[in-house]
């Protein structure tokens, strides 16, 4: 028995609005996706706010120049020399220990099996060496002061 303007009973409760076209369905889906992207961006922004400020090389050179009374050019040359020396000695297999700061050394990582996270395929990861740093007790204490 038809009701409400000759429509079958199953359709009588439905709205009389026309169904959305495919393009409008795509538009609605795109709006939902952009809202979720905005939400994830705001979460990322919140994480960035919690992250410590980055002390860049130029700022580092300026701080060295200010503390030592050297020019920025001389400070940059001194920093480059220190970093180059540490890199050369550690890559040669030596430990570089700076009292009160820490120790740079070369660590061996043996060969192992790994997995590609997308395909699940098992991979052979070759043995390698990696530089590592261990902070000295005084450095750790300075970092944890007042926390």
Wavefront OBJ file of the C-alpha trace (Angstrom):
o trace
v 0.000 0.000 0.000
v 1.721 3.181 -1.105
v 1.809 6.080 1.330
v 2.965 9.699 1.261
v 2.622 10.827 -2.296
v 2.565 7.347 -3.824
v 5.916 6.147 -2.472
v 6.368 2.561 -1.255
v 6.346 2.178 2.592
v 10.081 1.422 2.746
v 10.911 4.741 1.097
v 8.220 6.808 2.837
v 10.482 7.735 5.769
v 13.396 8.815 3.572
v 14.097 12.412 2.735
v 12.855 13.839 -0.535
v 16.244 15.458 -1.185
v 17.993 14.200 -4.300
v 20.988 11.932 -3.699
v 24.333 13.682 -3.938
v 26.257 13.425 -7.173
v 29.563 11.621 -7.326
v 31.495 14.874 -7.521
v 29.816 16.211 -4.381
v 30.531 12.921 -2.583
v 34.196 13.301 -3.556
v 34.142 16.907 -2.348
v 32.698 15.859 1.027
v 35.333 13.118 1.359
v 38.081 15.617 0.516
v 36.795 18.009 3.195
v 36.838 15.217 5.793
v 40.375 14.267 4.756
v 41.571 17.865 5.002
v 40.051 18.161 8.488
v 41.939 15.054 9.609
v 45.142 16.402 8.023
v 44.662 19.684 9.880
v 44.190 17.753 13.121
v 47.368 15.754 12.531
v 49.237 18.962 11.630
v 48.137 20.538 14.884
v 49.364 17.458 16.756
v 52.706 17.750 14.937
v 52.846 21.460 15.781
v 52.236 20.614 19.438
v 55.097 18.096 19.320
v 57.364 20.722 17.722
v 56.513 23.138 20.526
v 57.659 20.524 23.056
v 60.893 19.861 21.141
v 64.038 21.641 22.368
v 65.313 24.610 20.402
v 68.074 23.819 17.902
v 71.434 25.505 18.523
v 72.841 25.920 15.012
v 76.457 26.075 13.935
v 76.445 29.845 13.335
v 75.095 30.413 16.859
v 77.685 27.988 18.217
v 80.515 29.872 16.480
v 79.176 33.186 17.838
v 79.056 31.760 21.371
v 82.652 30.518 21.088
v 83.787 33.916 19.791
v 82.004 35.700 22.633
v 83.423 33.440 25.364
v 86.991 33.321 24.069
v 87.367 36.826 22.648
v 88.391 35.352 19.290
v 86.920 36.584 16.023
v 84.088 34.611 14.468
v 86.388 33.524 11.634
v 88.993 32.223 14.101
v 86.254 30.570 16.204
v 84.853 28.806 13.147
v 88.343 27.611 12.184
v 88.935 26.302 15.728
v 85.585 24.488 15.784
v 86.277 22.962 12.352
v 89.694 21.779 13.544
v 88.234 20.155 16.682
v 85.468 18.386 14.763
v 87.865 17.246 12.017
v 90.311 15.867 14.590
v 87.568 13.968 16.426
v 86.262 12.569 13.121
v 89.715 11.446 11.950
v 90.684 9.807 15.235
v 87.367 8.003 15.757
v 87.301 6.760 12.152
v 90.834 5.413 12.727
v 89.439 3.347 15.601
v 90.688 5.466 18.509
v 88.685 6.708 21.469
v 88.588 10.477 21.966
v 87.986 11.301 25.604
v 87.363 14.886 26.728
v 87.409 15.130 30.516
v 84.121 16.463 31.905
v 82.388 16.234 28.510
v 82.430 12.661 27.242
v 83.965 10.011 25.022
v 83.647 9.502 21.276
v 84.316 5.979 20.043
v 83.676 3.587 17.200
v 81.069 0.872 17.833
v 80.746 -2.340 15.835
v 77.314 -3.524 14.736
v 77.293 -7.159 13.667
v 75.369 -8.464 10.662
v 71.729 -9.250 11.325
v 68.395 -10.029 9.708
v 65.827 -7.297 9.202
v 62.421 -6.929 7.587
v 61.029 -4.530 5.031
v 58.049 -3.042 6.915
v 55.998 -2.577 3.725
v 56.389 -6.038 2.238
v 57.496 -8.096 5.222
v 60.384 -9.422 3.120
v 63.398 -10.547 5.143
v 66.640 -8.668 4.451
v 70.283 -9.209 5.338
v 71.757 -6.129 7.032
v 75.532 -5.986 6.647
v 77.909 -5.503 9.548
v 78.977 -1.894 10.027
v 80.770 0.550 12.274
v 79.016 3.510 13.833
v 80.399 6.439 15.817
v 78.981 6.785 19.323
v 79.184 9.268 22.153
v 78.962 8.606 25.888
v 78.413 11.639 28.100
v 80.687 12.114 31.122
v 79.288 12.154 34.659
v 79.807 15.932 34.989
v 77.935 16.555 31.724
v 75.012 14.355 32.825
v 74.838 16.147 36.175
v 74.836 19.565 34.465
v 72.009 18.492 32.147
v 69.906 17.202 35.050
v 70.365 20.206 37.357
v 67.018 21.528 38.573
v 64.902 18.912 36.799
l 1 2 3 4 5 6 7 8 9 10 11 12 13 14 15 16 17 18 19 20 21 22 23 24 25 26 27 28 29 30 31 32 33 34 35 36 37 38 39 40 41 42 43 44 45 46 47 48 49 50 51 52 53 54 55 56 57 58 59 60 61 62 63 64 65 66 67 68 69 70 71 72 73 74 75 76 77 78 79 80 81 82 83 84 85 86 87 88 89 90 91 92 93 94 95 96 97 98 99 100 101 102 103 104 105 106 107 108 109 110 111 112 113 114 115 116 117 118 119 120 121 122 123 124 125 126 127 128 129 130 131 132 133 134 135 136 137 138 139 140 141 142 143 144 145 146 147
